Every structure is written in C-alpha cells, then in structure tokens.
Amino acid sequence: MSFQITEAFVNQFSANFYELGQQVNSRLRPYCEGYEGIVGQSRAVERVGRSEAYDITSRHADTRYVEVPHSRRWIDLQDKAWAELVDEMDEIKMLADPKSKYPALGVQALNRAMDDIIINAARGTARTGTGTQTLPSAQTITEGGSAGLTLAKLLTAKELLDSAEIQADEGQDMTGQGATPSRVMVVSAKQLTNLYGTTEIKSMDYNVVKALAQGQIDTFLGFRFIRSERLPKTGNLRTALCWARPCMALGVGKDVQATIDRLPGKNNSVQVYARMSIGAVRVEDEGVVAIQCFE
C-alpha cells in the first residue's frame, strides 16, 4: 500500500452555514405603546395627570374649573446599524454563500438592540419637559439577602402597580396580531428557575407549575412572562423588570431595514447593510417596577 495515499484524502465542507444560538426577534416590542413615523430627532409624549371632582354646595353656583396637570416625556431616536462585506473574489472560493445568512443576522442584531433600548429606557433616566427623571427608589424591589425571583417579589410588584391604579386590562399590541396582557414581566432563565423552585410555587397545583415550567402557560398574577437574557447584571444582581404597556413608549423613525448592494469602491464587494432609528421612554414611573434578584 502506498504511504502517499493520504494525499488523496479530501475535506468535506458544508454548503450551508449553521447559525449559532441567538435571540432572533425583539421580544419586548409588542409590550410598548407604539409611535410610528417619527420625523425629527425626538417626539414628545404628552401626559395629563389626575384631577378631582368638587362638591356643588348650592343651586346656580358659579362653575369651578379644575386645573388639569400637563407634562411630557421625550422619545429620543437612536440610530443603529449592522454591516458586513463579502469580497467577490472570496465568493468564488467558497462552497457556501454567506450572503444567504447575513441579512437575517443583521436584522436579528438590530432586534436585540431594540430590546436593549427598551430595557435601558424602562430602568434609566427619562427626559421630561423640564429636565430628567430617574426611576424612583420606591419603584425598585430590593434583592433581600441573596434572594432570587420569589412569589413575594411578584406580589409586591403587582401591589405597586395596583396601588397606583395602573390598568391591567388587555389591549391591541403594536403588531396588530391581537390582544396581549397589558402587564409584562421580563425575567432571565435563572430567575425563572429560582421562581419554580420556591416553596410557594412548588406547593401550587402540580399541573399549573408543570405548565409554567414548560412554557405552556406564560401568564401569572396578570403578568405576561417574557424571558430575556439581556437584562442588566451587576456583580451577583440581575434586575428583572415589569411594566404596563401604556407606561412604556417605543418610537420608530425608521423601522428595521436590510439592503444588499455592490460597492465599486470596495473592489465590487457585496455589502450587506441593516439599520434602524428608534427610541424608547418610560412614560409613567409608577407603571414600571425594577426587581433586584440574586443571580
């Protein structure tokens, strides 16, 4: 047998690209009040506050006029882009065509960036008509001594929203695909595991807990549960978030868009390009709750 036979061995390469695990769609967009077609760098969300009725104490008395408080929050657009080049000379040397995957990768990256913008707006500083407003400390449920997500924290979050009279009904989501619960609870996989392991949850009806764990039921205590691994983590603390949809606004100046073009100035390489211009703001502080969890 020839010892040179190994020179005839060949390597087989896939004609397709395997796409590594990643979040594909924006999970939080349907749970924000949508403001489409923004022209300019910002758009104001006009707010009206609470006013109380007065007593009529005599017949034919003069009408008293209440003063309705007006204020605003600003949606500031942020421009995001994703781009990659495919050299024409490289294409002829490759069995697989990367252009078949790149547009989707660009759109997916922008969808994840959209969730980042929403999360940052929910827990960050909102621009008002007169300055800025941070999320009040009363809207944060502290971690509580190495505690993860617990039933007690969920009940406290619900109490905060209820006591502020934040609506809990259903409404149309901005995708037009039907009614979604007005309240959303954004949690990580680890936080869900902590919740399933609590004594209170384990003592509930077995079928309910099993359905929750398998994702067959995604609502609990009036919250639609959305898993996100993009929640901020500092040290051993990760902050879960919950809000009512009208209390978070998402503005769109330019929706996610992908293009494929040849660039003569780049040796006729193919450019895959995706971009968007969006912004988000917390419209009502009392409608957003941050939940610190040990992780």
C-alpha positions as CSV (number, residue, x, y, z in Angstrom):
1,M,0.0,0.0,0.0
2,S,1.3,3.4,-0.9
3,F,2.2,5.7,2.0
4,Q,1.3,8.7,-0.2
5,I,-2.4,7.6,-0.3
6,T,-3.2,10.3,2.3
7,E,-2.6,13.0,-0.3
8,A,-5.8,11.8,-2.0
9,F,-7.8,12.4,1.2
10,V,-10.3,15.3,0.8
11,N,-12.0,17.5,3.4
12,Q,-15.8,18.0,3.1
13,F,-17.2,21.4,3.9
14,S,-20.9,22.2,4.3
15,A,-22.7,24.0,1.6
16,N,-24.7,25.8,4.3
17,F,-23.9,27.9,7.3
18,Y,-25.0,26.8,10.7
19,E,-26.4,29.7,12.6
20,L,-25.3,29.7,16.3
21,G,-27.9,30.2,19.0
22,Q,-29.0,33.8,19.4
23,Q,-32.2,35.8,20.0
24,V,-33.9,36.3,16.7
25,N,-36.8,38.7,17.3
26,S,-37.5,41.6,19.5
27,R,-39.3,40.1,22.5
28,L,-40.3,43.4,24.1
29,R,-41.6,45.5,21.2
30,P,-45.2,44.2,21.4
31,Y,-45.4,45.3,25.0
32,C,-44.7,49.0,24.4
33,E,-47.1,51.7,23.2
34,G,-46.0,52.3,19.6
35,Y,-45.4,55.7,18.0
36,E,-44.6,55.2,14.3
37,G,-43.4,57.5,11.6
38,I,-41.4,59.9,13.8
39,V,-39.9,62.8,11.8
40,G,-37.1,64.6,13.5
41,Q,-34.7,63.5,16.3
42,S,-37.4,63.4,19.1
43,R,-41.1,63.2,19.7
44,A,-42.9,64.2,22.8
45,V,-45.4,62.0,24.6
46,E,-48.0,64.3,26.1
47,R,-49.3,63.4,29.6
48,V,-52.3,64.6,31.6
49,G,-52.5,64.0,35.3
50,R,-55.2,63.3,37.8
51,S,-57.8,65.9,38.8
52,E,-60.5,65.6,41.4
53,A,-64.2,66.4,41.3
54,Y,-65.6,69.2,43.5
55,D,-68.8,69.5,45.6
56,I,-71.7,71.5,44.4
57,T,-72.9,73.2,47.6
58,S,-75.7,75.5,46.3
59,R,-78.1,76.0,43.4
60,H,-77.0,78.1,40.5
61,A,-73.5,78.5,41.9
62,D,-70.6,79.5,39.7
63,T,-68.8,76.8,37.9
64,R,-65.4,75.9,39.3
65,Y,-62.7,74.9,36.9
66,V,-60.2,72.3,37.9
67,E,-56.6,72.6,36.7
68,V,-55.6,69.5,34.8
69,P,-51.8,68.9,35.2
70,H,-50.0,68.6,31.9
71,S,-46.5,67.3,31.3
72,R,-44.5,65.4,28.7
73,R,-41.8,62.8,28.2
74,W,-39.5,62.7,25.2
75,I,-38.7,59.9,22.9
76,D,-35.1,60.5,21.5
77,L,-34.3,58.4,18.4
78,Q,-31.1,56.3,18.4
79,D,-29.6,55.2,15.1
80,K,-28.3,51.6,14.9
81,A,-26.7,49.8,12.0
82,W,-25.1,46.5,11.1
83,A,-22.9,45.9,8.1
84,E,-20.6,43.2,6.6
85,L,-18.7,42.9,3.4
86,V,-18.4,39.8,1.2
87,D,-15.4,40.1,-1.2
88,E,-16.3,39.0,-4.7
89,M,-13.1,37.1,-5.1
90,D,-13.7,35.2,-1.9
91,E,-17.2,34.1,-3.1
92,I,-15.8,32.0,-5.9
93,K,-13.5,30.2,-3.5
94,M,-16.3,29.3,-1.0
95,L,-18.8,26.4,-1.3
96,A,-21.4,28.2,0.8
97,D,-22.7,31.6,0.1
98,P,-22.6,33.8,3.3
99,K,-25.0,36.3,1.7
100,S,-27.8,33.9,2.3
101,K,-27.4,34.3,6.1
102,Y,-26.0,37.8,6.5
103,P,-29.3,39.9,6.0
104,A,-31.0,37.8,8.7
105,L,-28.1,38.2,11.1
106,G,-28.2,41.9,10.6
107,V,-31.9,42.1,11.3
108,Q,-31.6,39.9,14.4
109,A,-28.8,42.1,15.8
110,L,-31.0,45.1,15.4
111,N,-33.9,43.4,17.1
112,R,-31.7,42.6,20.1
113,A,-30.5,46.2,20.1
114,M,-34.2,47.3,20.2
115,D,-34.8,45.2,23.3
116,D,-31.7,46.8,24.9
117,I,-33.1,50.3,24.2
118,I,-36.4,49.4,25.8
119,I,-34.8,47.8,28.8
120,N,-32.5,50.9,29.3
121,A,-35.4,53.2,29.0
122,A,-37.5,51.3,31.5
123,R,-34.9,51.5,34.2
124,G,-32.9,54.5,33.2
125,T,-33.4,58.3,33.0
126,A,-36.4,59.7,31.1
127,R,-36.2,63.2,29.5
128,T,-39.1,65.4,30.6
129,G,-40.4,68.7,29.5
130,T,-38.3,70.5,32.2
131,G,-35.3,68.2,32.8
132,T,-34.8,64.5,33.5
133,Q,-36.4,61.9,35.8
134,T,-34.8,58.7,37.2
135,L,-36.8,55.7,38.2
136,P,-37.9,56.5,41.8
137,S,-36.4,54.2,44.5
138,A,-40.0,53.3,45.6
139,Q,-40.3,51.5,42.3
140,T,-37.4,49.2,43.0
141,I,-37.9,45.9,44.9
142,T,-34.5,45.2,46.6
143,E,-32.7,41.8,46.4
144,G,-33.3,40.9,50.0
145,G,-30.3,38.9,51.1
146,S,-29.3,36.6,48.3
147,A,-32.9,36.0,47.2
148,G,-33.7,35.3,43.6
149,L,-37.1,35.8,42.0
150,T,-39.8,34.9,44.5
151,L,-43.5,34.9,44.7
152,A,-43.3,37.6,47.4
153,K,-41.5,39.9,44.9
154,L,-44.1,39.2,42.2
155,L,-46.9,40.1,44.6
156,T,-45.1,43.3,45.7
157,A,-44.7,44.3,42.1
158,K,-48.4,43.7,41.5
159,E,-49.3,45.7,44.6
160,L,-47.2,48.6,43.4
161,L,-48.9,48.7,40.0
162,D,-52.4,48.2,41.6
163,S,-51.9,50.8,44.2
164,A,-51.0,53.4,41.5
165,E,-54.2,52.4,39.6
166,I,-52.1,51.2,36.6
167,Q,-54.5,49.5,34.3
168,A,-54.3,45.7,34.0
169,D,-56.7,45.1,31.1
170,E,-55.9,43.7,27.7
171,G,-55.3,45.7,24.5
172,Q,-54.1,45.5,20.9
173,D,-50.4,45.1,20.5
174,M,-48.5,47.2,18.0
175,T,-48.0,44.3,15.6
176,G,-51.8,44.1,15.1
177,Q,-51.8,40.4,15.9
178,G,-54.3,40.5,18.7
179,A,-54.8,41.3,22.3
180,T,-51.9,40.9,24.8
181,P,-52.0,41.4,28.6
182,S,-51.2,44.9,29.5
183,R,-48.7,43.9,32.1
184,V,-45.4,42.2,31.2
185,M,-42.8,40.6,33.5
186,V,-39.3,40.4,31.9
187,V,-37.1,37.8,33.6
188,S,-34.0,35.8,32.9
189,A,-33.8,32.0,32.6
190,K,-32.1,31.8,36.0
191,Q,-34.8,33.9,37.6
192,L,-37.5,31.6,36.2
193,T,-35.6,28.6,37.7
194,N,-35.5,30.4,41.1
195,L,-39.2,31.0,40.9
196,Y,-40.1,27.4,40.0
197,G,-38.0,26.3,43.0
198,T,-39.7,28.4,45.7
199,T,-41.8,26.6,48.3
200,E,-44.9,28.6,47.4
201,I,-44.8,27.8,43.7
202,K,-44.0,24.1,44.3
203,S,-46.9,23.8,46.6
204,M,-49.3,25.1,44.0
205,D,-51.3,22.7,41.8
206,Y,-48.8,20.4,40.1
207,N,-50.3,20.8,36.6
208,V,-50.1,24.6,36.8
209,V,-46.5,24.5,37.9
210,K,-45.6,22.0,35.2
211,A,-47.3,24.1,32.5
212,L,-45.5,27.2,33.7
213,A,-42.1,25.4,33.6
214,Q,-42.7,24.0,30.1
215,G,-43.8,27.5,28.8
216,Q,-47.3,26.3,28.1
217,I,-48.7,29.0,30.3
218,D,-46.9,32.3,30.1
219,T,-49.2,34.4,32.3
220,F,-49.2,34.5,36.1
221,L,-50.7,37.1,38.5
222,G,-51.8,39.1,35.5
223,F,-48.3,39.4,34.0
224,R,-47.2,38.0,30.7
225,F,-43.8,36.5,31.3
226,I,-41.1,37.2,28.8
227,R,-37.7,35.6,29.1
228,S,-34.7,37.8,28.2
229,E,-31.0,37.2,28.8
230,R,-30.3,40.9,28.0
231,L,-31.4,42.2,31.4
232,P,-28.6,44.1,33.2
233,K,-26.4,42.3,35.7
234,T,-24.0,44.0,38.1
235,G,-22.0,41.6,40.2
236,N,-24.4,39.0,41.6
237,L,-27.5,41.1,41.0
238,R,-29.7,41.0,37.9
239,T,-32.6,43.4,37.6
240,A,-35.9,42.0,36.3
241,L,-38.5,44.5,35.1
242,C,-42.2,44.7,34.9
243,W,-44.4,47.4,33.4
244,A,-47.9,48.1,32.0
245,R,-47.8,48.6,28.2
246,P,-49.1,52.2,28.2
247,C,-46.3,53.2,30.6
248,M,-43.5,52.4,28.1
249,A,-43.4,54.1,24.7
250,L,-41.4,52.9,21.6
251,G,-40.9,55.4,18.9
252,V,-39.9,54.4,15.3
253,G,-38.3,56.9,12.9
254,K,-37.1,54.2,10.6
255,D,-38.0,50.5,11.1
256,V,-35.5,47.7,10.7
257,Q,-34.4,47.5,7.1
258,A,-31.8,45.4,5.3
259,T,-30.2,46.0,1.9
260,I,-27.6,44.2,-0.3
261,D,-25.5,46.3,-2.7
262,R,-22.3,46.0,-4.7
263,L,-19.7,48.7,-3.9
264,P,-17.4,49.6,-6.8
265,G,-15.1,51.4,-4.4
266,K,-14.6,48.2,-2.4
267,N,-13.5,46.1,-5.4
268,N,-17.1,45.4,-6.3
269,S,-17.6,43.6,-2.9
270,V,-21.1,42.9,-1.7
271,Q,-22.2,44.9,1.3
272,V,-25.0,43.6,3.5
273,Y,-26.3,46.5,5.5
274,A,-29.1,46.8,8.0
275,R,-30.2,49.9,10.0
276,M,-33.0,51.4,12.1
277,S,-33.8,54.6,14.0
278,I,-35.8,54.1,17.2
279,G,-36.2,55.4,20.7
280,A,-38.0,54.5,23.9
281,V,-39.0,56.3,27.1
282,R,-40.7,55.5,30.4
283,V,-44.0,57.4,30.2
284,E,-45.1,56.9,33.8
285,D,-42.8,56.0,36.6
286,E,-45.4,54.3,38.7
287,G,-46.1,51.9,35.9
288,V,-42.6,50.4,35.9
289,V,-41.1,48.2,38.6
290,A,-37.5,47.0,38.9
291,I,-36.9,43.8,40.8
292,Q,-33.4,43.0,42.0
293,C,-32.6,39.3,42.1
294,F,-29.5,37.5,43.3
295,E,-28.0,35.5,40.5
